[in-house]
């Protein structure tokens, strides 16, 4: 089979050379071109029609986010973002994933780094998956590049737990999305748990933006993502959802109307906190199936909580993380188990594994998941 064609877009001559060399070491790929800014990248995508693109974010003339917007609207192709590991770089990466980027690879030490070789294995793995993925034009998203509202006074939101030194204050919600009702209340009979990986940020955006502000259950989320990026993911989701969305902290007492994103690098589990509440526990236990956080680890922690009506969701992602946990929960009496259908998955891996185990009661497209969770919890 002929090699897959890859386009490299980066403003640094040095980085273009490094990335090209890394990709070229795999005989499955050939680099058919390189561009020094987003404008050149857009033109080369149109001309060369590569199977995948690596795209830097910070570039002159047209940055990576603006280029991505045009590529995904006019010439959709799998795009892997190369991101710095700074907080600002993480926020931009989350926005890129919402705008249709297939995935990202973090640069270990900034935009010009001699140790980019450390990510060679990860980059090649993501390219192998990307070139086989089905990519659709991106529509119905906000194309603003602003990563946070202006720093003007905003209404104080109900807190999900006591302040923690590991968390920054989430971006303030737009006035029309100010929550009322359930947030801040520990009593609940239902609990939702969601696991996802590649394509997850965009899928979570879809689901959480459709949830009501008086949702009577907590929502636990495991998204495969490195440290720092999960903080930006939680902040971004908080800015578009009527739920309160936070990056989970060890010891947090979970509350209805709040979504908790497992922090990158930690397993997240839930346990009873006395007789009336439940508390989050984070651990640095060994990665499971290469993942920390692990969806299976979170799901399995819910097995003893039979007094709760548990609603379990697996969405787009590579591999099979979460499928066995969903199977065990179904056998333990989970009320709802949902797998995202292939038609809307970026990668139909994790949901497929759940379907093949026969543990998904419902297989539905991404845009129907929130409605199903609203209906199930409202019973």
C-alpha positions, 0 to 999 in steps of 0.5 A: 500500500502506498504511504500516506501523505502528510503535510507539516505546518510550522513557522520554525524551519527547525521544527519543520525539519524535526517533525518531518524527520520524525514522521519520515522514520515510519515507512507508512508516511511520507511528508509531501510538503511543509508550510511556514504559516497558516495561510500557506498551509491552507493553500497546500491542503487544497493543492496537495490533498494530504491524508493528514496535517500537523499544525502549529498554533502560534504562527505569523500571517495566519495562526493555526486556529484560523487555518484550522477553521478554514481547513475544517470548513472547506477541505476537511482532513485529519489535523493533529495540533502541536501544542505547547504545554503552557496554560495558554497553549492548553486553552488554545488546544482545547479550542482547536479540538472543538473546532475539529482538530483530530487530536494533539501532541504536546511539545515537551519544552515549548515551540522550539525544542530539542526533545520533541523526539520524546513525543515521536511514538505518540505522534506516529500513533496518532497519525496512524489512527488519524489517516483512517478516520472519517472527517466531516466538515465542521458546522454549528460551532462558535468561531471566536478565538477568544479563550475567556470572557473579558475580566469584568465583574460577573455574577458569582457562581455556586461553588462545587466544593471548598476552594482548592490550591490546584484549581484556578477560578473557572471562566465566568459564564455569560449572563444568559447562562447563569445557573439556578436550581440544583447546583450546590446540593449534595442530595441526589438519587442519580449519577452520570458517568462519561468516558471518552478519548479522541474526539472527546472535547467536541463531544463533551461540548455537544452533550454538556451544552445541551444539559439544563441548569437544574440537572438533578445529578452529578456528572463524572467525566474521564477524558484521556488527556495530559495534565494541564489540558484537563484544567483548560477543558473544564474551564472551557466546558464551564463557559458553555454549559449551564452546569457547573464544570470543574476539574476534580480535586481530591476530597471533593464532595460531589453535588448535583448540577455539577460536572467533574473532569478527572485531572490528567495524570490521576485516576478518579474514583468515587466513594461514600462519604458517610451515609449522605454524600459521596467524595472524589478520590484521586490517585497516582496508581499505575496507568491502566491500559496506558491511561491515567485517568482510566474510564474503567477505573472510574466506572468500577468505583461506582459498582458498590453504589447500588443505592444510586441510579447510575447512567453510564456513557461511552463516547468517541475514542481509541481503544476499549477503555470503559467497555468492561466497566460498563459491562460490570455496571450493567450487570450490577443494575445500572439504569442506563448505558449509552454508547455513541454511534459510529456515525458521529464518532471521530474514532469508533473504538471505545463505543464499539468495544462496549457494543461488541460486549453487548453492554450498551442498552442504547447506541445513539448519535452524539447529539441525542445523548444529552436528551437521553440523559435528561429523560433517564434521570427525569424518570 
